[in-house]
Amino acid sequence: METLHERAHARNRPATAADDRRLTKPPNGSKLRQAPWDAPSWREAAVAYHKDRNGRRLSVEIDPKHLARLRRLISPEISLDRAWHELNNKRPTPAVTVEAIKQAVRERGLAALKEPAVRGRVQRCDDASLAIVNEWLADFKKKSCP
């Protein structure tokens, strides 16, 4: 049985002829995969990659207005707190919030709009979402009150 000392010594031994045979290209007709030996070099792959991108520097195209806004927010004059609030408070209301308001009204009627949870959802809505909710409420009132 091999001891730990023998294993460690075996890992640190010099390369042998058997190791050299494993690292050389297999002979033609060999069943071993030839792909790693026939693949283009990393330099050729990099040249092909840049050629395929047609001179674009970024892998993802960013709207120039959005990029200018992000660059403005990382400037030293803008505090981290202000940048965080600007990035997170300018988002449109998620559709799930609008659907939750509608579902509450469907289940409990217009009185649901007075509940604290529903009122909080309504307060978090942006102008576009409020217009959608108001339009839906007008249709709901027409259908529920003949």
WODA-V595129 format. One record per residue. N is the residue number from 1. OMEGA is omega in degrees with one decimal (NA if undefined). Layout:
BEGIN
n/omega
N/OMEGA
N/OMEGA
END
This chain:
BEGIN
n/omega
1/-176.9
2/179.3
3/177.8
4/179.7
5/178.9
6/177.8
7/-179.5
8/179.2
9/-179.7
10/179.0
11/-175.8
12/-178.0
13/176.8
14/-179.7
15/-179.7
16/177.5
17/178.4
18/177.5
19/179.5
20/179.3
21/179.8
22/-175.1
23/-179.5
24/179.9
25/-179.9
26/-179.6
27/177.8
28/-179.5
29/178.5
30/180.0
31/177.7
32/179.5
33/-179.5
34/-171.2
35/-177.4
36/-178.4
37/-177.6
38/-176.9
39/177.8
40/-180.0
41/-179.9
42/-179.4
43/177.5
44/178.6
45/179.1
46/178.0
47/179.0
48/178.9
49/-179.3
50/177.9
51/179.4
52/-178.1
53/177.1
54/175.0
55/177.4
56/-178.4
57/-177.4
58/177.6
59/177.5
60/178.9
61/-179.9
62/177.7
63/-177.3
64/178.2
65/179.3
66/178.5
67/177.8
68/178.8
69/179.8
70/178.4
71/177.5
72/-177.4
73/178.8
74/178.7
75/-176.8
76/-178.0
77/-176.5
78/178.5
79/178.9
80/179.6
81/179.8
82/179.3
83/179.8
84/-179.4
85/179.9
86/179.7
87/-173.5
88/-178.4
89/-178.3
90/-177.0
91/175.6
92/179.2
93/177.4
94/179.7
95/179.5
96/179.3
97/178.7
98/179.3
99/178.1
100/176.6
101/-179.5
102/-178.7
103/178.3
104/179.9
105/177.9
106/-176.0
107/-171.3
108/178.4
109/-177.0
110/178.0
111/179.0
112/-179.7
113/178.7
114/179.5
115/-177.1
116/-178.0
117/-179.0
118/177.7
119/177.6
120/178.1
121/179.8
122/-179.7
123/-179.6
124/-178.7
125/172.3
126/-174.8
127/-178.2
128/179.8
129/176.4
130/177.7
131/178.4
132/-179.7
133/-179.9
134/178.3
135/179.6
136/179.1
137/178.1
138/177.0
139/-179.8
140/179.3
141/179.8
142/-178.9
143/-176.6
144/-179.4
145/-177.9
146/NA
END
